[in-house]
Amino acid sequence: MKETIKIFLKHNWFKIILIIIVLKVVGGAFYWYEWRPSQIRKDCYNIARDKAIEKAGTVTGDRKFAKDDYDTYYKWCLEKYGL
């Protein structure tokens, strides 16, 4: 069994390395263009909402805030994290 694996690797090493490189490139592109931006948007939504509520100074516990404040904080956050 070990000999079969050694022979397979000996004859197909270039293909295996090429497949590993392609998988790393595809995985890196997925992370950079899909996963990372969606996580930044999700985090910025929460940050902007919390800051807008804090600025509104709601003491009664209701979660109301000004849309303009939210938009300002959201855009600031996106710029801060590189989107």
C-alpha positions in Angstrom: 0.0 0.0 0.0 2.8 2.4 0.9 4.6 1.6 -2.3 1.4 2.4 -4.3 1.2 5.9 -2.7 4.8 6.5 -3.2 4.6 5.7 -6.9 1.4 7.8 -7.3 3.1 10.8 -5.6 6.3 10.3 -7.7 4.4 10.4 -11.0 1.8 13.1 -10.0 3.7 15.5 -7.8 3.3 18.4 -10.2 -0.5 17.9 -10.5 -0.9 17.7 -6.7 1.1 20.9 -6.1 -0.8 22.7 -8.9 -4.1 21.6 -7.3 -3.0 22.9 -3.9 -2.0 26.2 -5.3 -5.3 26.6 -7.2 -7.3 25.8 -4.1 -5.3 28.3 -2.0 -5.8 31.0 -4.6 -9.6 30.3 -4.9 -9.9 30.1 -1.1 -8.0 33.4 -0.7 -10.2 35.1 -3.3 -13.4 33.9 -1.7 -12.2 35.2 1.7 -11.1 38.6 0.4 -14.1 39.3 -1.9 -17.0 37.5 -0.2 -16.4 36.6 3.5 -14.4 39.6 4.7 -16.7 42.3 3.2 -19.9 40.6 4.6 -18.3 40.4 8.1 -17.3 44.0 7.9 -20.8 45.1 6.9 -22.3 43.1 9.7 -20.0 44.5 12.3 -20.4 48.1 10.9 -24.2 47.7 11.1 -24.0 46.9 14.8 -21.5 49.6 15.5 -23.4 52.2 13.7 -26.7 51.2 15.3 -25.2 51.3 18.8 -23.5 54.7 18.3 -26.6 56.2 16.8 -28.7 55.0 19.7 -26.0 56.3 22.1 -26.0 59.7 20.4 -29.8 59.9 20.5 -29.5 59.5 24.3 -32.5 57.2 24.7 -32.8 56.7 28.5 -36.2 55.0 28.3 -34.8 51.8 26.8 -36.4 52.2 23.3 -34.1 51.6 20.4 -34.9 54.7 18.4 -32.2 56.7 16.6 -31.9 59.2 13.7 -31.3 57.6 10.3 -28.8 60.3 9.4 -26.7 59.5 12.4 -26.8 55.8 11.6 -25.8 56.5 8.0 -22.9 58.7 9.0 -21.5 56.1 11.5 -22.1 53.3 9.0 -20.1 55.1 6.2 -17.4 56.0 8.7 -17.1 52.4 9.8 -16.9 51.0 6.3 -14.2 53.5 5.4 -12.3 52.7 8.6 -12.2 48.9 7.8 -11.5 49.3 4.1 -14.7 49.0 2.1 
